[in-house]
Amino acid sequence: MPGAERLALAGLALVAGVAAAQPIPAAPASCDKPLYLTFDTGHMGVAPLVADVLKRQQVRVTFFGAAEKTLTDGDSLDNHWAPWWKARAAEGHAFASHTHSHAYWMGDERTVEPRFRIRPSAGAFAGRTFTWSAAQYCESIQQASDRLAHITGVKPLPLWRAPGGKTSPKLEQAAQACGYRHVGWSPAGFLGDELPSEKYPNDKLLAQALEKIQPGDILLAHLGIWSRKDPWAPAVLEPLLVGLKAQGFCFRTLREHPDYRAWIAAHP
């Protein structure tokens, strides 16, 4: 599909998603087999589809936002996508930081004060390696959180996820000192949408998830992966949600996760 046509269709889907936004009915209070589905940002090409599926299946999730490069020649937290994020807030989803510049932790420096080797993959300094202080890393966490608050009108959770899940005890301690708990994912919750589709086809990833996911798992997917040739979400997301619900699972945001409830309450 030509680029202009693809972008036009994405724009129409975005507008339709905003117009139709309304609260997703809350899940029943009783939930013996909770799951916590999370999405990290990406190129946003499947974002309208993801929103449609979540609304149709009445599933609330937690989105971790970073200002990543998109198919629309901007970033995933820019003004083009602001209506999409605001619509998700109206539906009752939760939000948290993925660091503004999608800043990968590369290692701890051996210094008295905590310092970290960091490589952003988004923004003006993408691909360059820097040494950041704890305050500088916290600033990137805070910047994404502030931007999400601005475009959604909802205060994000005091949580963050390191890009690639790459972190260290020292970095997590530094982030906690500035008010943010780190959130990873469960082993079975790695849904595989960033793996090469040649080796990990969608049908294999779906079957694996339906077999291995356990109650309490945090699940991870993305709003668009550049490297995967056969996109995951269009083929897998809805069958996965339907299949998990058929097994008696229910979905919650991280607001309700037992490991984070007390932290969230203590950091309003």
Residue frames relative to the residue before (quaternion, step in Angstrom):
aa qw qx qy qz dx dy dz
M 1.0000 0.0000 0.0000 0.0000 0.00 0.00 0.00
P 0.4997 -0.6591 0.4604 0.3225 3.64 -0.82 0.92
G 0.6369 -0.5802 0.3580 0.3599 3.52 -1.13 0.76
A 0.6671 0.5080 -0.3171 0.4432 3.60 0.87 -0.90
E 0.6575 0.5043 -0.3162 0.4620 3.58 0.97 -0.82
R 0.6351 0.5347 -0.3267 0.4516 3.54 1.02 -0.84
L 0.6754 0.4850 -0.2965 0.4698 3.57 0.92 -0.89
A 0.6261 0.5328 -0.3458 0.4522 3.58 1.01 -0.72
L 0.6594 0.4979 -0.3088 0.4711 3.56 0.95 -0.87
A 0.6264 0.5299 -0.3351 0.4632 3.57 1.03 -0.80
G 0.6544 0.5193 -0.3138 0.4513 3.55 0.98 -0.84
L 0.6499 0.5098 -0.3187 0.4649 3.58 0.97 -0.84
A 0.6489 0.5098 -0.3166 0.4676 3.57 0.99 -0.84
L 0.6294 0.5403 -0.3292 0.4512 3.55 1.05 -0.79
V 0.6686 0.4946 -0.3022 0.4658 3.56 0.85 -0.95
A 0.6529 0.5133 -0.3173 0.4578 3.56 0.93 -0.88
G 0.6487 0.5274 -0.3196 0.4460 3.57 1.00 -0.83
V 0.6516 0.5060 -0.3196 0.4661 3.57 1.00 -0.79
A 0.6676 0.5189 -0.3114 0.4337 3.56 0.88 -0.95
A 0.7423 0.4207 -0.2281 0.4690 3.56 1.01 -0.77
A 0.4247 0.7380 -0.4544 0.2616 3.60 1.24 -0.12
Q 0.2051 0.7328 -0.6316 0.1485 3.51 -0.98 0.90
P 0.6668 -0.5172 0.3235 0.4280 3.62 -1.12 0.47
I 0.3719 -0.6761 0.5867 0.2458 3.54 -1.08 0.79
P 0.5247 -0.6455 0.4323 0.3480 3.63 -0.77 0.90
A 0.5077 -0.6515 0.4699 0.3115 3.55 -0.97 0.85
A 0.5149 -0.6243 0.4862 0.3298 3.54 -1.14 0.68
P 0.6465 -0.5133 0.3698 0.4263 3.61 -1.13 0.46
A 0.5922 -0.5994 0.4024 0.3578 3.57 -1.08 0.75
S 0.6973 0.4199 -0.2593 0.5199 3.57 1.04 -0.75
C 0.1332 0.7865 -0.5843 0.1495 3.56 -0.66 1.11
D 0.1530 -0.8387 0.5200 0.0532 3.56 -0.13 1.30
K 0.7817 0.2338 -0.1232 0.5649 3.59 1.17 -0.50
P 0.0257 0.8483 -0.5278 0.0332 3.61 0.51 1.16
L 0.0958 -0.7385 0.6626 0.0799 3.51 -1.29 0.59
Y 0.2405 -0.7664 0.5851 0.1115 3.54 -1.19 0.62
L 0.1150 -0.8183 0.5627 0.0219 3.55 -0.02 1.35
T 0.0314 -0.7957 0.6048 -0.0126 3.57 -0.86 1.00
F 0.1647 -0.7596 0.6217 0.0968 3.54 -1.23 0.63
D 0.2279 -0.7156 0.6425 0.1519 3.53 -1.05 0.86
T 0.5654 -0.5908 0.4417 0.3690 3.57 -1.17 0.50
G 0.0197 -0.7571 0.6530 0.0033 3.54 -1.39 0.20
H 0.7919 -0.2933 0.1911 0.5003 3.61 -1.01 -0.65
M 0.4426 -0.7545 0.3930 0.2835 3.60 1.37 0.05
G 0.3886 0.7548 -0.4650 0.2510 3.60 1.21 0.10
V 0.7469 0.3473 -0.2131 0.5255 3.60 1.11 -0.60
A 0.3638 0.7737 -0.4696 0.2201 3.61 1.24 0.03
P 0.6651 0.4823 -0.3362 0.4604 3.67 0.82 -0.79
L 0.6395 0.5191 -0.3224 0.4665 3.59 1.00 -0.80
V 0.6389 0.5261 -0.3259 0.4570 3.59 0.91 -0.90
A 0.6572 0.5125 -0.3126 0.4558 3.58 0.90 -0.92
D 0.6503 0.5206 -0.3181 0.4527 3.59 0.94 -0.86
V 0.6688 0.4999 -0.3024 0.4597 3.58 0.92 -0.92
L 0.6595 0.5131 -0.3191 0.4472 3.59 0.88 -0.90
K 0.6587 0.4979 -0.3105 0.4709 3.56 1.00 -0.82
R 0.6637 0.5116 -0.3087 0.4499 3.58 0.90 -0.91
Q 0.7414 0.3941 -0.2108 0.5005 3.57 1.00 -0.84
Q 0.3637 -0.7639 0.4622 0.2657 3.59 1.34 0.00
V 0.4080 0.6888 -0.4723 0.3689 3.52 0.89 1.10
R 0.1960 -0.7560 0.6145 0.1117 3.55 -0.91 0.96
V 0.1071 -0.7995 0.5908 0.0131 3.56 -1.04 0.86
T 0.3948 -0.6563 0.5700 0.2974 3.53 -1.39 -0.08
F 0.1967 -0.7797 0.5883 0.0854 3.57 -0.80 1.08
F 0.1823 -0.7486 0.6292 0.1021 3.57 -0.99 0.93
G 0.1484 -0.8579 0.4912 0.0267 3.56 -0.44 1.24
A 0.0282 0.7351 -0.6770 0.0207 3.52 -1.17 0.85
A 0.5064 -0.6469 0.4753 0.3149 3.59 -1.19 0.46
E 0.0973 0.8390 -0.5231 0.1141 3.57 0.57 1.21
K 0.6157 -0.5549 0.4191 0.3707 3.55 -1.22 0.58
T 0.1635 -0.8114 0.5583 0.0564 3.57 -0.97 0.90
L 0.6485 -0.5006 0.4094 0.4016 3.53 -1.37 0.14
T 0.6681 0.4928 -0.2929 0.4743 3.58 1.23 -0.37
D 0.5456 -0.6762 0.3665 0.3329 3.58 1.22 0.59
G 0.6389 0.4408 -0.3624 0.5160 3.55 1.06 0.74
D 0.5236 -0.5892 0.4526 0.4169 3.55 -0.94 -0.88
S 0.6792 -0.5683 0.3118 0.3444 3.53 -1.23 0.56
L 0.7162 0.3712 -0.2580 0.5316 3.61 1.25 -0.13
D 0.4399 0.7148 -0.4564 0.2954 3.60 1.19 0.31
N 0.7397 -0.4349 0.2804 0.4303 3.56 -1.31 0.05
H 0.5604 0.5968 -0.3916 0.4200 3.59 1.14 -0.55
W 0.7690 0.3646 -0.1814 0.4927 3.57 0.94 -0.92
A 0.4172 0.7381 -0.4547 0.2727 3.59 1.24 -0.18
P 0.6623 0.4909 -0.3393 0.4531 3.69 0.86 -0.77
W 0.6116 0.5468 -0.3529 0.4500 3.59 1.06 -0.69
W 0.6733 0.4844 -0.2983 0.4723 3.59 0.89 -0.90
K 0.6500 0.5201 -0.3244 0.4492 3.58 0.94 -0.84
A 0.6322 0.5277 -0.3247 0.4653 3.58 1.05 -0.72
R 0.6426 0.5068 -0.3312 0.4696 3.60 1.01 -0.71
A 0.6143 0.5340 -0.3475 0.4655 3.59 1.07 -0.68
A 0.6473 0.5269 -0.3167 0.4507 3.58 0.98 -0.84
E 0.6748 0.4889 -0.2863 0.4730 3.58 1.16 -0.58
G 0.5887 -0.6339 0.3464 0.3628 3.59 1.25 -0.08
H 0.4067 0.6961 -0.4932 0.3268 3.59 1.19 0.36
A 0.3860 -0.7019 0.5491 0.2386 3.56 -1.30 0.33
F 0.2296 -0.7820 0.5733 0.0836 3.55 -1.25 0.55
A 0.0508 0.7758 -0.6279 0.0364 3.55 -1.21 0.59
S 0.6126 -0.6045 0.3957 0.3206 3.56 -1.30 0.37
H 0.1642 -0.7489 0.6363 0.0860 3.51 -1.23 0.76
T 0.5308 -0.5873 0.3406 0.5073 3.55 1.49 0.29
H 0.5425 -0.6739 0.3897 0.3157 3.56 -0.81 0.99
S 0.7794 0.3196 -0.1683 0.5119 3.60 0.88 -0.93
H 0.4398 -0.6953 0.4605 0.3333 3.60 1.24 0.38
A 0.1467 0.8634 -0.4595 0.1481 3.50 0.93 1.11
Y 0.2668 -0.7866 0.5436 0.1207 3.55 -0.44 1.28
W 0.3635 -0.6809 0.5949 0.2243 3.54 -1.06 0.84
M 0.1584 -0.8073 0.5654 0.0598 3.58 -0.81 1.05
G 0.7675 -0.2601 0.1756 0.5589 3.58 1.22 -0.40
D 0.4763 -0.6347 0.5251 0.3075 3.54 -1.31 0.36
E 0.3623 -0.6922 0.5755 0.2417 3.56 -1.13 0.69
R 0.4263 -0.6867 0.5251 0.2665 3.58 -1.14 0.64
T 0.3186 0.7247 -0.5274 0.3085 3.51 0.34 1.34
V 0.6253 -0.5367 0.4011 0.4001 3.56 -1.23 0.46
E 0.7305 0.3078 -0.1848 0.5809 3.55 0.86 -0.97
P 0.5366 -0.6535 0.4098 0.3422 3.63 -0.87 0.84
R 0.0849 0.7574 -0.6410 0.0910 3.52 -0.91 1.06
F 0.1802 -0.8145 0.5511 0.0189 3.53 -1.06 0.86
R 0.3861 -0.6662 0.5807 0.2642 3.55 -1.17 0.68
I 0.0317 -0.8249 0.5583 -0.0828 3.53 -0.60 1.24
R 0.0634 -0.7835 0.6170 0.0379 3.58 -1.06 0.78
P 0.2631 -0.7636 0.5676 0.1595 3.62 -0.35 1.17
S 0.2088 -0.7628 0.5937 0.1485 3.57 -1.14 0.61
A 0.7193 0.3226 -0.2347 0.5687 3.58 1.28 0.21
G 0.7253 0.4354 -0.3123 0.4323 3.54 -1.24 0.43
A 0.7785 -0.3909 0.2488 0.4235 3.53 -1.36 -0.02
F 0.7596 0.3677 -0.1960 0.4994 3.59 1.11 -0.60
A 0.2392 0.8028 -0.5108 0.1934 3.57 1.21 0.48
G 0.8125 0.2786 -0.2191 0.4627 3.55 -1.00 0.89
R 0.6353 0.4945 -0.3347 0.4897 3.58 1.26 -0.14
T 0.3401 -0.7388 0.5495 0.1913 3.56 -1.14 0.70
F 0.0675 -0.7980 0.5986 -0.0181 3.54 -0.93 1.02
T 0.3250 -0.6700 0.6101 0.2707 3.51 -1.33 0.15
W 0.0915 -0.8182 0.5676 -0.0007 3.53 -0.56 1.21
S 0.4314 -0.6379 0.5692 0.2881 3.51 -1.23 0.57
A 0.6750 -0.4537 0.3698 0.4492 3.56 -1.28 0.14
A 0.6450 0.5312 -0.3217 0.4454 3.57 0.99 -0.83
Q 0.6545 0.5084 -0.3207 0.4586 3.60 0.99 -0.75
Y 0.6513 0.4873 -0.3281 0.4802 3.59 0.98 -0.75
C 0.6313 0.5286 -0.3281 0.4631 3.58 0.99 -0.81
E 0.6150 0.5534 -0.3482 0.4407 3.58 1.05 -0.72
S 0.6601 0.4967 -0.3127 0.4688 3.59 1.00 -0.78
I 0.6095 0.5240 -0.3473 0.4831 3.60 1.07 -0.68
Q 0.6939 0.4964 -0.2700 0.4462 3.54 0.85 -1.06
Q 0.6324 0.5561 -0.3388 0.4196 3.58 0.98 -0.84
A 0.6641 0.4790 -0.3078 0.4845 3.60 0.95 -0.83
S 0.6441 0.5228 -0.3229 0.4556 3.57 0.98 -0.83
D 0.6590 0.5058 -0.3059 0.4650 3.57 0.96 -0.87
R 0.6524 0.5102 -0.3194 0.4606 3.57 0.97 -0.82
L 0.6342 0.5173 -0.3281 0.4718 3.59 0.98 -0.79
A 0.6375 0.5228 -0.3278 0.4613 3.58 0.96 -0.83
H 0.6642 0.5250 -0.3026 0.4376 3.57 0.96 -0.90
I 0.7695 0.3868 -0.2125 0.4617 3.60 0.80 -0.95
T 0.7128 0.4227 -0.2688 0.4909 3.62 1.17 -0.35
G 0.3503 -0.7261 0.5114 0.2976 3.58 1.08 -0.69
V 0.6483 0.4661 -0.2999 0.5221 3.57 1.33 0.23
K 0.4443 -0.6831 0.5045 0.2854 3.57 -0.94 0.83
P 0.3958 -0.7198 0.5093 0.2564 3.63 -0.69 0.98
L 0.6001 -0.5480 0.4400 0.3820 3.53 -1.28 0.35
P 0.4912 -0.6569 0.4773 0.3153 3.63 -1.12 0.55
L 0.4407 0.6600 -0.4496 0.4099 3.52 0.89 1.12
W 0.0496 -0.7797 0.6212 0.0611 3.58 -1.25 0.33
R 0.1883 -0.7413 0.6277 0.1452 3.52 -1.31 0.36
A 0.3959 -0.7097 0.5341 0.2330 3.54 -0.84 1.00
P 0.5409 -0.6110 0.4598 0.3501 3.62 -0.95 0.80
G 0.8208 0.1529 -0.1594 0.5268 3.53 -0.89 1.01
G 0.4740 -0.6685 0.4375 0.3703 3.59 1.28 -0.08
K 0.4717 0.6915 -0.4260 0.3434 3.56 1.31 0.17
T 0.2333 0.7575 -0.5696 0.2176 3.54 -0.62 1.16
S 0.2535 -0.7344 0.6011 0.1873 3.56 -1.32 -0.18
P 0.6509 -0.5023 0.3707 0.4321 3.61 -1.16 0.35
K 0.6518 0.5205 -0.3242 0.4462 3.59 0.99 -0.79
L 0.6614 0.4899 -0.3117 0.4747 3.60 0.98 -0.80
E 0.6519 0.5042 -0.3230 0.4652 3.59 0.94 -0.80
Q 0.6260 0.5258 -0.3328 0.4700 3.59 1.06 -0.73
A 0.6450 0.5183 -0.3185 0.4625 3.58 0.98 -0.84
A 0.6652 0.4966 -0.3048 0.4669 3.59 0.97 -0.85
Q 0.6281 0.5269 -0.3409 0.4601 3.58 1.01 -0.73
A 0.6266 0.5507 -0.3360 0.4372 3.57 1.04 -0.77
C 0.7372 0.3414 -0.2330 0.5345 3.61 1.15 -0.48
G 0.7275 -0.5286 0.2159 0.3804 3.56 1.19 0.62
Y 0.6778 0.4885 -0.2860 0.4692 3.61 1.22 0.23
R 0.2372 -0.7432 0.6118 0.1304 3.56 -0.97 0.97
H 0.4162 -0.7115 0.5104 0.2452 3.56 -1.03 0.81
V 0.1419 -0.7716 0.6175 0.0571 3.55 -1.15 0.80
G 0.1562 -0.7748 0.6071 0.0821 3.54 -0.76 1.06
W 0.4370 -0.6445 0.5147 0.3588 3.55 -0.89 -1.00
S 0.5681 -0.5917 0.4497 0.3535 3.55 -1.26 0.35
P 0.6359 -0.5396 0.3708 0.4087 3.62 -1.09 0.56
A 0.7165 0.4106 -0.2560 0.5026 3.60 0.87 -0.90
G 0.6174 0.5813 -0.3329 0.4125 3.57 1.25 -0.36
F 0.5097 0.5948 -0.4386 0.4405 3.58 1.27 -0.05
L 0.2187 -0.8532 0.4647 0.0911 3.57 -0.09 1.32
G 0.5044 -0.7350 0.3632 0.2711 3.57 1.30 0.04
D 0.4082 0.7501 -0.4602 0.2427 3.61 1.19 0.18
E 0.6816 0.4467 -0.3042 0.4933 3.61 1.23 -0.13
L 0.5045 0.6297 -0.4299 0.4052 3.59 1.28 0.18
P 0.5943 -0.5709 0.4085 0.3923 3.63 -1.15 0.47
S 0.4451 -0.7267 0.4566 0.2553 3.56 -0.72 1.08
E 0.5447 0.6136 -0.4086 0.3999 3.61 1.17 -0.37
K 0.7519 0.3526 -0.1932 0.5225 3.59 1.02 -0.79
Y 0.7834 0.2224 -0.0976 0.5721 3.58 1.14 -0.64
P 0.0914 -0.8308 0.5475 0.0401 3.61 0.35 1.20
N 0.6840 -0.5304 0.3258 0.3804 3.52 -1.23 0.56
D 0.6557 0.5164 -0.3391 0.4341 3.61 0.90 -0.81
K 0.6375 0.5216 -0.3233 0.4658 3.58 1.09 -0.71
L 0.6604 0.5038 -0.3079 0.4640 3.59 0.95 -0.85
L 0.6359 0.5264 -0.3255 0.4610 3.59 1.01 -0.79
A 0.6782 0.4917 -0.2960 0.4590 3.59 0.81 -0.98
Q 0.6477 0.5312 -0.3121 0.4482 3.56 0.98 -0.86
A 0.6693 0.4968 -0.3009 0.4634 3.57 0.92 -0.90
L 0.6747 0.5000 -0.3047 0.4493 3.59 0.85 -0.90
E 0.6771 0.4905 -0.2890 0.4664 3.58 1.13 -0.60
K 0.8173 0.3633 -0.1414 0.4243 3.58 0.83 -0.99
I 0.5587 0.6227 -0.4094 0.3640 3.63 1.08 -0.50
Q 0.1627 -0.7973 0.5801 0.0364 3.53 -0.99 1.00
P 0.6497 -0.5056 0.3772 0.4242 3.62 -1.18 0.42
G 0.7774 0.3221 -0.2589 0.4741 3.55 -1.01 0.88
D 0.4994 0.6782 -0.4243 0.3325 3.60 1.23 -0.21
I 0.2987 -0.6804 0.6379 0.2026 3.52 -1.27 0.65
L 0.1892 -0.8037 0.5602 0.0666 3.57 -0.68 1.14
L 0.1862 -0.7961 0.5719 0.0675 3.56 -1.10 0.79
A 0.1411 0.7309 -0.6623 0.0852 3.54 -1.06 0.95
H 0.3769 -0.7312 0.5329 0.1985 3.58 -1.31 0.11
L 0.4800 -0.6585 0.5051 0.2842 3.54 -1.31 0.39
G 0.8075 -0.1448 0.0470 0.5699 3.57 1.07 0.73
I 0.0597 -0.7924 0.6070 -0.0096 3.58 -0.73 1.13
W 0.4502 -0.7248 0.4600 0.2459 3.56 -0.70 1.12
S 0.7532 0.4670 -0.2354 0.3991 3.58 0.82 -0.97
R 0.6375 0.5435 -0.3495 0.4196 3.63 1.10 -0.47
K 0.3852 -0.7646 0.4752 0.2029 3.58 -0.62 1.15
D 0.7538 0.2593 -0.1530 0.5841 3.59 1.03 -0.79
P 0.3315 -0.7928 0.4633 0.2166 3.63 -0.01 1.23
W 0.5031 -0.6968 0.4490 0.2445 3.51 -1.05 0.93
A 0.7006 0.5377 -0.3039 0.3572 3.57 0.63 -1.13
P 0.6710 0.5093 -0.3489 0.4106 3.67 0.73 -0.85
A 0.7401 0.4131 -0.2306 0.4780 3.58 1.03 -0.73
V 0.8063 0.3733 -0.1387 0.4374 3.57 0.92 -0.90
L 0.6199 0.6199 -0.3777 0.2981 3.59 0.82 -0.95
E 0.7368 0.4178 -0.2706 0.4575 3.61 0.63 -1.02
P 0.6436 0.4942 -0.3500 0.4681 3.67 0.86 -0.71
L 0.6231 0.5398 -0.3413 0.4516 3.58 1.08 -0.68
L 0.6749 0.4847 -0.3006 0.4681 3.59 0.85 -0.93
V 0.6476 0.5116 -0.3153 0.4684 3.58 0.94 -0.89
G 0.6848 0.4996 -0.2876 0.4458 3.58 0.87 -0.93
L 0.6663 0.4918 -0.3048 0.4705 3.58 0.97 -0.83
K 0.6454 0.5007 -0.3311 0.4723 3.60 0.97 -0.75
A 0.6230 0.5420 -0.3387 0.4509 3.59 1.07 -0.67
Q 0.6672 0.4731 -0.2851 0.4997 3.56 1.24 -0.51
G 0.6224 -0.5819 0.3309 0.4056 3.59 1.26 0.13
F 0.4707 0.6667 -0.4537 0.3578 3.60 1.24 0.18
C 0.1224 -0.7502 0.6430 0.0937 3.53 -1.28 0.50
F 0.3848 -0.7555 0.4999 0.1766 3.56 -1.19 0.55
R 0.0628 -0.7778 0.6253 -0.0093 3.52 -1.08 0.92
T 0.4362 -0.6279 0.5479 0.3396 3.58 -1.26 0.27
L 0.6629 -0.5201 0.3587 0.4018 3.56 -1.27 0.23
R 0.4341 0.6709 -0.4698 0.3752 3.60 1.25 -0.07
E 0.7715 0.3749 -0.1637 0.4872 3.56 1.06 -0.83
H 0.4417 0.6985 -0.4643 0.3185 3.60 1.23 0.08
P 0.5005 -0.6967 0.4147 0.3036 3.62 -0.73 0.97
D 0.6478 0.5225 -0.3305 0.4452 3.61 1.11 -0.53
Y 0.7797 0.3521 -0.1651 0.4908 3.60 1.17 -0.48
R 0.4621 0.7126 -0.4420 0.2885 3.61 1.19 -0.31
A 0.6939 0.4740 -0.2908 0.4574 3.58 0.82 -0.98
W 0.6318 0.5292 -0.3315 0.4592 3.60 1.00 -0.79
I 0.6591 0.5085 -0.3056 0.4622 3.57 0.91 -0.93
A 0.6623 0.5104 -0.3038 0.4567 3.57 0.95 -0.87
A 0.7043 0.4649 -0.2605 0.4689 3.58 1.09 -0.74
H 0.7449 0.3120 -0.1843 0.5602 3.60 1.27 -0.24
P 0.0068 0.8487 -0.5285 0.0192 3.59 0.62 1.13
